[in-house]
Amino acid sequence: MTTVISARVSGLRSTPSKLNLVADLIRGQDVSTAVMYLRFCRKKAAFLVGKVLKSAMANAQANYDVDLDSLYVKEVLVGKSFTLRRVRPRARGKACRVRKRYGSIVIRLLER
């Protein structure tokens, strides 16, 4: 029976579409390769996804005593979290809503 190691974060200050661009880079990659991709990707979402990936790696070492070289990224699930609604004043006394979207991410690792 293979053990699936996961890490989950909700309420990331980035939209799900921006998180998904970075998540596509690391799906199916070895953990060491994924960390390297995220380190050299110049997006804010890469930093956030990297923190979740490192959390999953720490879970693998602490809870399951797994060798990190044998792990790969099985799946990266990106979804939407809550949305903050703000009001922006517009011309002629009107107002528009500004939606500040937050994202959530789940990373699952598996042994090869």
C-alpha positions in Angstrom: 0.0 0.0 0.0 1.5 3.3 -1.1 1.0 6.3 1.2 -0.1 9.6 -0.2 1.4 12.5 1.6 -0.5 15.8 1.3 -0.4 19.4 2.4 -3.3 21.8 2.2 -3.5 25.6 2.4 -6.6 27.8 2.1 -6.8 31.6 1.9 -3.8 32.3 -0.3 -3.7 35.9 -1.4 -3.6 35.0 -5.1 -6.3 34.2 -7.6 -6.8 30.5 -8.6 -6.0 31.2 -12.2 -2.6 32.6 -11.3 -1.9 29.7 -8.9 -2.9 27.3 -11.6 -0.3 28.7 -14.0 2.4 27.8 -11.6 0.8 24.5 -10.5 1.0 23.3 -14.2 4.8 23.6 -14.0 5.2 21.0 -11.2 2.5 18.4 -11.9 4.1 15.0 -12.3 7.7 16.2 -11.5 10.1 14.8 -9.0 10.2 16.8 -5.8 13.7 18.1 -6.3 12.9 19.2 -9.9 9.7 20.9 -8.7 11.5 22.9 -6.0 14.1 24.0 -8.6 11.3 25.1 -11.0 9.6 27.1 -8.3 12.8 28.7 -7.1 13.6 30.2 -10.5 10.0 31.1 -11.5 9.5 34.8 -11.1 5.9 34.9 -10.0 4.4 35.6 -6.6 2.3 32.4 -6.9 5.5 30.3 -7.3 6.6 31.4 -3.8 3.2 30.5 -2.3 3.1 27.1 -4.1 6.7 26.5 -3.0 5.8 27.0 0.6 3.0 24.4 0.3 5.3 21.9 -1.4 7.9 22.3 1.3 5.2 21.7 3.9 4.3 18.5 2.1 7.9 17.4 2.1 8.2 18.1 5.8 5.1 16.1 6.4 6.7 13.2 4.5 9.8 13.3 6.6 8.2 13.8 10.0 5.1 11.6 9.8 6.1 8.8 7.3 9.9 8.8 7.4 10.1 8.7 3.6 13.2 9.4 1.5 12.7 12.7 -0.3 14.6 11.6 -3.4 11.9 9.0 -4.1 8.9 11.4 -4.0 7.2 13.0 -6.9 4.2 15.4 -7.2 1.2 13.2 -7.8 -1.4 16.0 -8.1 -1.8 19.7 -7.4 -5.4 20.8 -6.9 -6.1 24.5 -7.1 -9.4 25.9 -6.1 -11.1 29.1 -5.1 -11.4 30.1 -1.5 -13.4 33.1 -0.2 -13.8 36.5 -1.9 -13.5 39.8 -0.3 -15.8 42.5 -1.7 -14.8 46.1 -1.7 -16.4 49.2 -3.1 -14.6 51.5 -5.6 -16.1 55.0 -6.2 -16.9 55.8 -9.8 -18.0 58.8 -11.8 -21.3 60.6 -11.3 -21.9 59.2 -7.7 -21.9 55.6 -8.7 -19.9 52.7 -7.1 -18.5 49.4 -8.4 -17.7 46.3 -6.6 -14.1 45.0 -6.5 -13.8 41.3 -5.9 -10.5 40.3 -4.2 -10.3 36.6 -4.9 -8.3 34.2 -2.7 -7.2 30.7 -3.7 -6.6 27.3 -2.0 -4.2 24.6 -2.9 -3.7 20.9 -2.1 -0.4 19.1 -3.1 -0.2 15.3 -2.9 3.1 13.5 -3.1 3.7 9.8 -3.8 6.7 7.5 -3.7 8.0 6.1 -7.0 
